[in-house]
Every structure is written in structure tokens, then in C-alpha cells.
Amino acid sequence: MQQKIIILDFGSQTTQLIGRRVRELDTFCEILPYNKFPADDPSVIGVILSGSPFSVHDPEAFQVDLSQFIGRIPVLGICYGAQFISHSQGGKVEKTNSREYGRAHLQSVDTTNPLFAGFEQHSQVWMSHGDTITAIPEGYKTIASTADVLHAAYASLNQPVWAVQFHPEVFHTTQGMTLLRNFVVGICGSRQEWSAASFVDSTVAELRQQLGSDRVILGLSGGVDSSVVAVLLNKAIGDRLTCIFVDHGMLRKNEFLKVMKAYEGLGLNVIGVNASDKFFADLAGVSDPEQKRKIIGRDFVEVFNAEAKKITDAKWLAQGTIYPDRIESLNITGKVIKSHHNVGGLPKEMHLQLCEPLKWLFKDEVRRVGYQLGMPERLIKRHPFPGPGLAVRILGDITRDKVRMLQEADDIYIESMLKYVCDDGEVLYDKIWQAGAVLLSTVRSVGVMGDERTYEHPVALRAVTSTDAMTADWAHLPYDFMAQVSNEIINKVRGVNRVCYDISSKPPSTIEWE
């Protein structure tokens, strides 16, 4: 039986990060709404209660029946989770004048307690709370403090319950992984059996059992998720997998040919469909971003379905749905807050069953599985790319000439990034979560080329650093790299006479411009 840690989500922005950290400890975990604890699941070895935007005193604050797990399995409360445990067990949580946001340092750390084994005194932690625990419940003891917060961490004297008012999952808590390892491995007893290798072995076996001798269709995008699904399914069922790769005409420069060649090298059965004429015709004159997305989505389904219907014996449709897609598509009350193209079922007319081999994986885990499967490094390390392609990186209506301009500028930018080696020896592209060029086709700027006045379009370059795309910071690219790229784009791309760099973060901005 596979062990698992349950993370109960009370609405924190870092709940997914807790999950990723637990997975880094080679331990399977599942993130569930705060009120959905699986009481009858014998595989659960521990529970973590996340933070929350609420105060425990708010009338709308989320609450859980702690008796479902306290005293049965180990429990760790983080931030709101720590305050909720204290509040529910007879402690006191109050608003104080010494609220803590940002860095703090632990003191009086009880390193004899298993949660703090191996900890250093004065270790840096990250706080983010308005309320604080001013009194812990009877039967508990304080195991760490900060200069402003007496009960920064506490533990039960009689039951396996621990709680911390800081966030061990974030980067700025310097020994956060030590704490989580102490809880997950040392206290909960994880056998640390969750790994890329074990995932491949178990998933291939499950796919063979699930699919039998059936034929499967997979829509390829050229991205990491769908590519890993393709190789995983190919390993499980071989030539009974048929992949369909639709070119809507707004891919990167030579993308269609490059990706088809890469898939051919992987031994995949891929049907390439060039449908650019249909997409450009249907997009003619359309400038609204949402309308562009809807047209591309509709046309893609039509083209894909038409090709899929030719495979008359197919019974399954495979998708590259990953765990964050499913988490973000439902909030903790069960209501849809963000629609993902891979979430929500299949068109009824397809009459196919759904196969989602990666539905439990985070993006970094998908990449590790790709390496385990022996996939080419460049395919695994590819930056995310929007489904509508360059259509949402062109402000205004879409024409072939605008796509040509953006393809040329984007190609110079990305290829330069792939060639640029930083002072630490790492390739610049590998330091970036996502990068791309944006054509401001609704704007023209004055320039001078060869003593002649020009009135052409600007291009904006975008590059961000992130771990999961939920938040992102603009990348501080080297000046010499930016100068070289700007010069090359202006000199080589007809129709562009100015290059800008986007220095906005997410939030408040988004990674894509449309």
C-alpha cells in the first residue's frame, strides 16, 4: 500500500508549495479541501493543516473536526493551522501590536523535540500572520519562540501533534526542509518510496491493465506534459498509441518541423496536421484576446476531432493533465475558479474514455519522469508555451506577416538564451521559467535606420523566474545579453524598430500579455 500525507487546504497561497516539498521527500501527498479528510483511508500516515487568509475569529473562517485525526495519526499545523489547533483545543489566539510579516529568527528552540532535530538556534523563518497565539492549550508545551512571538512552535505532551506559526515550506525559512523531513520521515515514518522510477514502473503497469488491447489517441502540443504522456504511453502500449499534432500556424519559428522530428526520434506514431489556413481565416480581423482564444480553441477541437474520427477503433483519449491543473480548477469550497484546457471532461460526440497518466504530478515531477524515460534534455527543459501560441503574444488582430515578425524576433531571443552561458556556468535558458517575445502590433514608434525615418512596431521581451507559475518574478537578465538581442532583432526583423523589456511580476501582472 502506498503511504500518503494529506494536506488539508484552508486557502493558503503556499498550499501547493507544501505539497511540492513533501514530494521532494520522496513521499506521496494529496491536497484536499479542509473539509474533505478521508477518514477511512488506511494509507494516510500524517496530516498537515495549511495556512489561510482568514483569522480563526472570522465568522467565515474554515473549520475542521480535529477529532477525525488528532490522536490517531501525526498532525502538523502551519500558520493558520497552528492557530486553529490552539483555538480549538482551549488555547488563545489574539490580534496583537507585534504582528509578524517576513523574516524572523527562532530562539529557545527545543532541539530534543523530534520536530526540531538537527535545528540550529537563531534559524531564520518566514512569518505571515496578523493574529498570534498568546496561550497554548493545556497539555501542550512551547518548543520555539521568536523575539516577538512566544509560541512560535508548540507540541502536545500526550499526542502526536505539532504546530508552527511560521511557513517551513517557503524558501526563506532556511531549515524548512529539515523540519518537514523530521515530520514526514522521522515522525510519520514515510518509507520514501515515491520517486520518478517508482512512478514510471507503477504507472506503466496500471496503464497496461487499464487500457488492455485498446487504442489510445493523444493530442500533442510539443510541450513537456503531453510529450511525457506520449513516451509513457508508448512504453506501456507501443503502437496502439496514435498522437495528433495540430499546427494552427502560430507556433514558434519552424516549431512544427522541429517537434515532428523530435517525436520521430522517440519512436512515436504521430500524425501532423497543418491547419493554419483555417485558423488564419477564422481569426481575420479579430483583436479581442478572449475571442481569439475561443476561436483557436473551437477550431482546434474541430480539426482534432476530424482527424481522430479517422481512427475508428480508438476507445481512449489521453491528456497531459497535471496535479496543479486539477487543484486550480477547484477552490476549497468545490467551486470552479479557473478553467484549464485539460480539465472538465471530453466532448460528448467523441465517445472516448479519458486517460490522464500525469494527474498526480507537479511540473517538476513531470520533468523528472521525462529524464527517467530517457527523453532528450531539450524537450524536457522546454519553457511553457500557451496553447493559442503566438496569437496571445500579438496585441491586436492576427495576420501572417505579424506572426512572421514575432516568430523571427522570438527565435532570436530564445536561441540567444540557449547559447548564453552565465558566470556560474549555467545556460541562461535553464535559469528561466518562461520567456518569449510579444509584438505590440497596435503600437508604432518612430525610429531611424540608414538616415531614414521609420515608423514600425515595438517588441517586448518577457522572462520570468518561478517554481509553479502561480507567482513569478521578472528575470534580471544580463545587460550584455539584452543589448545583443535587441540589436539583432532590430537589425534582422523587418517591421520592428524598438525592443523593450517587461519588468512586471505576477501578481499583479500575468506572465502572458493576453
C-alpha positions in Angstrom: 0.0 0.0 0.0 1.4 3.4 -1.0 1.7 5.7 2.0 0.4 9.3 1.8 0.4 12.6 3.6 -2.9 14.5 3.5 -2.6 18.3 3.2 -5.8 20.0 4.2 -6.1 23.3 2.3 -7.5 26.3 4.2 -6.9 28.6 1.3 -3.2 29.5 1.7 -1.3 30.7 -1.4 1.5 28.3 -0.4 -0.5 25.1 0.0 0.8 23.8 -3.3 4.3 24.6 -2.2 3.8 22.4 0.9 2.8 19.6 -1.4 5.8 20.0 -3.6 8.1 20.0 -0.6 6.6 16.7 0.7 7.0 15.2 -2.8 10.7 16.3 -2.7 11.0 14.0 0.3 10.0 11.1 -2.0 6.6 10.9 -0.2 3.3 10.9 -1.9 0.8 13.5 -0.8 -2.6 14.7 -1.7 -4.0 18.2 -1.3 -7.7 18.2 -0.3 -10.2 20.9 0.8 -10.1 21.4 4.5 -13.4 19.6 5.0 -12.6 16.5 2.9 -10.4 14.4 5.1 -10.5 10.7 4.0 -11.2 9.2 7.4 -11.4 5.7 6.2 -8.1 5.7 4.2 -5.6 3.4 5.9 -2.7 4.6 3.7 -2.7 8.1 5.4 0.3 8.4 7.7 0.1 12.1 8.6 -1.9 15.3 8.2 -0.7 18.8 7.5 -3.1 21.8 8.1 -2.2 24.7 5.8 -2.3 28.5 6.3 -5.3 30.6 5.4 -6.3 34.2 4.5 -8.8 34.1 7.4 -8.4 34.7 11.1 -9.7 32.0 13.4 -12.1 34.6 14.7 -13.7 35.4 11.3 -17.3 34.2 11.0 -16.5 32.7 7.6 -13.2 31.1 8.7 -12.8 27.5 7.6 -13.0 24.9 10.3 -12.4 21.2 10.5 -13.3 18.5 13.0 -9.9 17.7 14.5 -11.2 14.5 16.2 -11.0 12.8 12.8 -7.3 12.6 13.0 -5.8 14.0 16.3 -4.7 11.1 18.5 -4.9 8.7 15.5 -2.0 9.9 13.2 0.6 12.7 13.4 -0.6 16.2 12.8 1.3 19.4 11.8 -0.4 22.7 11.8 1.2 25.6 9.8 0.4 29.2 10.5 -3.5 29.3 10.5 -3.4 25.5 11.0 -1.3 26.1 14.2 -3.7 28.9 15.4 -6.8 26.8 14.6 -5.4 23.8 16.7 -4.7 26.1 19.6 -8.0 27.9 19.3 -10.0 24.6 19.1 -8.2 22.9 22.0 -8.6 25.7 24.5 -5.7 28.0 23.8 -5.9 31.7 23.0 -5.4 33.4 19.6 -5.4 37.3 19.6 -4.6 40.2 17.5 -1.5 42.0 18.8 0.6 45.0 18.1 3.6 42.8 17.2 2.3 41.2 14.0 5.0 39.4 12.1 5.4 39.5 8.3 8.6 38.4 6.7 11.9 37.2 8.2 12.2 36.3 11.9 14.6 34.2 13.9 13.8 31.4 16.2 15.1 31.3 19.8 14.8 28.9 22.7 14.5 26.0 20.1 13.9 22.7 21.8 16.2 20.5 19.7 15.3 17.5 21.8 11.9 17.6 20.3 11.7 15.4 17.1 10.3 18.2 15.0 13.4 20.3 15.6 16.0 17.5 15.4 19.2 18.9 13.9 18.0 22.6 14.1 20.3 25.5 14.8 19.4 28.2 17.3 18.5 31.5 15.7 17.5 29.8 12.5 15.7 32.1 10.1 12.0 31.5 9.4 9.3 33.3 7.4 6.3 34.7 9.2 3.0 35.8 7.6 0.3 36.3 10.2 -1.8 39.1 11.8 -3.0 37.1 14.8 -0.7 35.3 17.2 -1.1 32.5 19.8 -1.0 34.1 23.2 -1.7 31.0 25.2 -1.4 27.3 24.2 -3.9 24.7 25.3 -3.4 22.6 28.4 -1.3 19.5 27.7 0.9 21.3 25.2 4.3 22.9 25.5 6.2 25.7 23.6 9.2 24.3 21.7 10.4 27.5 19.9 9.9 31.3 20.1 10.9 34.5 18.3 11.7 37.9 19.7 8.1 38.9 19.3 6.1 35.7 19.4 6.4 33.4 22.4 4.6 30.4 21.0 6.3 30.3 17.5 6.1 26.5 17.7 4.4 24.1 20.2 3.7 20.4 20.6 1.4 18.1 22.5 2.7 16.3 25.6 0.4 13.3 25.1 -0.5 13.1 21.4 1.5 13.3 18.1 0.5 17.0 17.4 2.9 19.8 16.4 2.3 23.3 15.2 4.4 26.2 13.9 3.3 29.8 13.3 5.9 30.2 10.5 6.0 28.7 7.0 8.5 25.9 6.7 7.6 25.4 3.0 9.0 28.7 1.7 12.5 29.3 0.6 13.2 32.0 3.2 12.8 29.5 6.1 16.4 28.3 5.9 15.8 24.9 7.7 12.2 24.4 6.5 13.1 21.2 4.7 14.7 19.9 7.8 11.5 20.5 9.7 9.3 18.9 7.1 11.7 15.9 6.8 11.6 15.5 10.6 7.8 15.4 10.4 7.2 13.4 7.2 10.1 10.9 7.6 11.0 10.9 11.3 7.6 11.3 12.9 5.2 9.9 10.3 7.5 7.1 9.2 7.5 7.6 5.5 9.3 4.9 3.6 10.2 7.5 0.9 9.1 5.2 -1.9 7.6 7.9 -4.2 10.1 8.6 -7.0 10.3 9.1 -10.7 11.4 5.5 -11.2 8.7 4.0 -9.0 6.1 6.2 -10.7 7.1 5.0 -14.2 7.1 1.4 -13.1 3.7 1.5 -11.4 2.1 3.7 -14.0 3.1 1.6 -16.9 1.7 -1.5 -15.1 -1.5 0.4 -14.4 -1.9 1.7 -17.9 -1.4 -1.8 -19.3 -4.2 -3.1 -17.0 -6.4 -0.1 -17.6 -6.1 0.0 -21.4 -5.8 -3.7 -22.2 -5.6 -4.0 -26.0 -7.5 -0.7 -26.7 -6.2 2.0 -29.0 -5.5 5.5 -27.5 -5.4 8.9 -29.1 -3.3 11.7 -27.7 -3.2 15.4 -28.7 0.4 16.5 -28.7 1.3 20.2 -28.2 5.1 20.0 -28.3 5.2 20.9 -24.6 6.7 18.9 -21.7 3.4 17.4 -20.3 2.0 16.0 -23.5 5.4 14.8 -24.6 6.0 12.9 -21.3 2.5 11.4 -21.6 3.3 10.2 -25.1 6.5 8.5 -24.2 4.9 6.9 -21.0 2.0 5.5 -23.1 4.3 4.4 -25.8 6.3 2.4 -23.2 3.0 0.9 -21.9 1.1 0.1 -25.2 3.5 0.7 -28.1 2.0 1.3 -31.5 -1.6 1.2 -30.1 -1.0 4.9 -29.3 -1.7 7.4 -32.1 -0.6 11.0 -31.5 -2.1 14.0 -33.3 -0.1 17.2 -33.6 -2.1 20.2 -34.9 -0.3 23.2 -36.4 -2.5 26.2 -36.2 0.1 28.4 -37.8 1.0 30.4 -34.7 3.7 28.1 -33.3 7.3 29.3 -32.9 9.6 29.5 -35.9 10.0 26.0 -37.6 8.3 24.6 -34.5 6.1 22.1 -36.3 9.0 20.5 -38.2 11.4 20.5 -35.2 8.8 18.9 -32.9 7.8 16.3 -35.5 11.4 15.4 -36.0 11.9 15.1 -32.2 8.9 12.8 -31.9 10.1 10.7 -34.7 13.3 10.2 -32.9 11.3 8.9 -29.9 9.7 6.3 -32.0 6.2 7.7 -31.6 3.3 7.2 -34.1 2.5 10.9 -34.8 0.1 12.4 -37.4 0.9 16.0 -38.2 -1.9 18.2 -39.4 -1.2 21.6 -40.9 -4.5 23.6 -40.4 -3.0 27.1 -40.5 -5.3 28.3 -43.4 -8.4 27.6 -41.4 -7.1 29.3 -38.2 -5.9 32.4 -40.0 -9.2 32.7 -42.0 -11.3 32.4 -38.8 -9.1 34.9 -36.9 -9.1 37.6 -39.6 -9.9 41.0 -38.1 -10.3 39.7 -34.5 -8.5 41.7 -31.9 -10.2 40.8 -28.6 -7.9 38.4 -26.6 -10.7 36.2 -25.2 -12.3 36.0 -28.7 -9.0 34.9 -30.2 -8.7 32.2 -27.6 -12.2 30.9 -28.1 -11.8 30.8 -31.9 -8.5 28.9 -31.6 -9.9 26.5 -29.0 -13.0 25.8 -31.2 -11.0 25.3 -34.3 -8.5 23.1 -32.6 -11.3 20.8 -31.3 -12.9 20.7 -34.8 -9.6 19.8 -36.5 -8.5 17.3 -33.8 -11.9 15.6 -33.8 -12.0 15.3 -37.6 -8.6 13.6 -37.5 -9.5 11.4 -34.5 -12.6 10.1 -36.2 -10.4 8.5 -38.9 -9.1 6.2 -36.1 -12.3 4.2 -35.8 -11.1 1.7 -33.2 -9.9 4.2 -30.6 -11.5 4.0 -27.2 -9.4 6.4 -25.1 -8.3 10.0 -25.3 -5.1 10.7 -23.3 -4.4 14.2 -21.9 -1.4 15.8 -20.2 -3.4 17.0 -17.1 -1.1 17.5 -14.2 -1.9 18.0 -10.5 -1.9 21.8 -10.4 -4.4 21.9 -13.2 -6.8 19.9 -11.1 -6.1 21.9 -7.8 -6.5 25.3 -9.5 -9.7 24.2 -11.2 -11.5 23.8 -7.9 -11.2 26.0 -4.9 -11.6 24.7 -1.3 -15.4 25.1 -1.5 -15.5 22.9 -4.6 -16.4 25.7 -7.0 -14.6 26.3 -10.3 -12.3 29.3 -10.1 -10.2 28.8 -13.1 -10.8 26.6 -16.2 -7.9 24.6 -17.6 -8.0 23.2 -21.1 -7.1 19.7 -19.7 -9.8 19.7 -17.0 -13.5 19.2 -17.4 -14.1 16.1 -19.5 -14.5 15.3 -23.2 -16.8 16.4 -26.0 -19.7 14.0 -25.9 -19.5 13.3 -29.6 -16.1 11.8 -29.2 -17.4 8.8 -27.3 -14.0 8.2 -25.7 -12.9 7.4 -22.2 -10.3 9.7 -20.6 -6.8 8.7 -19.6 -4.7 11.1 -17.5 -1.4 9.4 -16.5 0.2 12.5 -15.0 -2.8 13.7 -13.0 -0.9 13.3 -9.6 2.3 15.1 -10.7 3.6 18.6 -10.2 5.5 20.1 -13.2 9.0 19.5 -11.7 8.0 15.8 -11.2 6.9 15.6 -14.8 10.3 16.7 -15.8 12.0 14.1 -13.6 9.8 11.4 -15.1 10.9 12.6 -18.5 14.5 12.1 -17.5 13.7 8.7 -16.1 12.1 7.7 -19.5 15.3 8.8 -21.3 13.8 11.7 -23.2 16.1 14.4 -24.8 17.0 17.1 -22.3 16.0 20.0 -24.6 12.4 18.6 -24.9 12.2 18.1 -21.1 13.6 21.6 -20.2 11.3 23.4 -22.7 9.6 26.5 -21.2 5.8 26.5 -21.0 4.1 27.8 -24.2 0.5 29.0 -24.4 -1.9 26.7 -26.3 -3.1 29.5 -28.6 0.6 30.1 -29.4 1.8 33.5 -30.6 -1.8 34.6 -31.1 -1.9 35.8 -27.5 1.6 37.4 -27.8 0.4 39.6 -30.7 -1.6 42.6 -29.4 -4.3 43.3 -32.0 -5.5 41.2 -34.9 -3.6 38.3 -36.4 -2.0 38.3 -39.8 0.6 36.0 -41.4 3.0 39.0 -41.6 2.6 39.8 -37.9 3.2 36.1 -37.0 6.3 36.1 -39.2 7.7 39.2 -37.4 7.1 37.7 -34.0 8.5 34.3 -35.0 11.7 35.9 -36.1 12.1 38.1 -33.0 11.2 35.3 -30.7 13.6 32.9 -32.4 16.5 35.3 -32.0 15.6 35.8 -28.3 15.2 32.1 -27.4 18.1 30.8 -29.4 20.3 33.5 -27.9 19.2 32.5 -24.4 20.0 28.9 -25.2 23.6 29.9 -26.3 24.3 32.3 -23.5 26.4 30.8 -20.6 26.2 32.7 -17.3 29.2 33.4 -15.0 28.3 30.3 -12.9 28.5 28.1 -16.0 24.7 27.5 -16.3 22.9 28.2 -19.6 20.7 31.3 -19.2 17.7 29.5 -20.7 17.8 26.9 -17.9 17.6 29.6 -15.2 14.3 31.0 -16.6 10.8 29.5 -16.1 9.3 31.1 -19.2 10.5 33.5 -21.8 9.1 34.9 -25.1 8.6 37.9 -27.2 5.4 40.0 -27.6 4.6 42.0 -30.7 2.8 45.3 -29.9 1.2 45.4 -33.3 -1.3 48.1 -32.2 1.6 50.5 -31.5 4.1 52.1 -33.8 7.2 54.0 -32.8 9.5 56.4 -34.6 13.0 55.2 -35.5 15.9 56.0 -37.7 17.6 53.4 -39.9 20.2 54.3 -42.5 19.3 58.0 -42.2 15.7 57.3 -43.0 12.8 57.7 -40.6 10.9 54.5 -39.7 7.5 54.1 -38.2 7.4 50.5 -37.1 6.3 48.2 -34.3 8.0 47.6 -30.9 8.7 44.2 -29.5 8.5 43.5 -25.7 10.7 40.8 -24.3 9.4 38.8 -21.3 11.3 36.4 -19.0 10.2 35.3 -15.5 11.5 33.1 -12.8 9.1 30.8 -10.9 8.6 27.4 -9.5 5.0 26.7 -10.4 3.7 29.8 -12.4 1.3 30.7 -9.6 3.6 33.6 -8.8 6.5 34.8 -10.9 9.2 37.5 -10.7 10.8 39.2 -13.7 14.2 37.8 -14.5 17.2 40.0 -14.1 18.8 39.3 -17.5 22.5 40.3 -18.1 22.8 43.7 -19.8 25.2 42.4 -22.4 22.7 39.7 -23.4 19.9 42.2 -23.6 21.9 44.6 -25.7 22.9 41.8 -28.1 19.4 40.5 -28.5 17.9 44.0 -29.0 20.5 44.9 -31.6 19.9 41.6 -33.5 16.1 41.8 -33.5 16.1 45.4 -34.8 18.7 44.7 -37.5 17.2 41.4 -38.7 13.4 41.6 -38.2 11.7 43.7 -40.9 8.9 45.7 -39.3 10.4 46.1 -35.8 12.4 49.2 -34.7 12.3 49.1 -30.9 12.8 46.5 -28.2 11.5 46.8 -24.6 11.8 44.6 -21.6 8.9 43.8 -19.3 9.9 44.2 -15.6 6.5 43.4 -14.0 5.9 40.5 -11.7 2.9 38.1 -11.2 0.9 39.3 -9.4 -0.2 42.0 -10.2 0.6 41.2 -13.9 0.3 37.9 -15.6 3.1 36.0 -17.4 1.4 36.3 -20.8 0.2 39.7 -22.1 -3.2 38.4 -23.2 
